[in-house]
Amino acid sequence: MLEDPKNVSKVRCEDLLDALYEYVDGGGSPEARAKLQAHADACPACLQQLGIEQQVRQLLRSCCSQQAPVELRTRITRQLRVQYRVERG
């Protein structure tokens, strides 16, 4: 899906939302990240959601002195994705 980072039209809002947590954590290939960022820059709703998630992460970082174990973060992220897909139907 993210083969051509210049073709922003192939990225849908749900693509960005599916990858939101990974994106905010700095994950994904540079090409995929560029494509998702280009979509967010062109889509006010996605840009707002991205901004909210980035603010939440920044707040958590400033309030928490220790990082959660990788296994816990992976389980939480996985469960959030499952819940998001269930709610979307």
CORJO-V728233 format. One record per residue. N is the residue number from 1. PHI is phi as a letter, one per 40 degrees, with the letter a starting at -180 (* if undefined). Layout:
n: {N,N}
phi: {PHI,PHI}
This chain:
n: {1,2,3,4,5,6,7,8,9,10,11,12,13,14,15,16,17,18,19,20,21,22,23,24,25,26,27,28,29,30,31,32,33,34,35,36,37,38,39,40,41,42,43,44,45,46,47,48,49,50,51,52,53,54,55,56,57,58,59,60,61,62,63,64,65,66,67,68,69,70,71,72,73,74,75,76,77,78,79,80,81,82,83,84,85,86,87,88,89}
phi: {*,b,c,b,c,c,c,c,c,c,c,b,d,c,c,c,c,c,b,d,c,c,c,c,c,g,c,g,c,d,c,c,c,c,c,c,c,c,c,c,c,c,b,d,c,c,c,c,c,c,c,c,c,c,c,c,c,c,c,c,c,c,c,b,c,b,c,c,d,d,c,c,c,c,c,c,c,c,c,c,c,c,c,c,c,c,c,c,g}
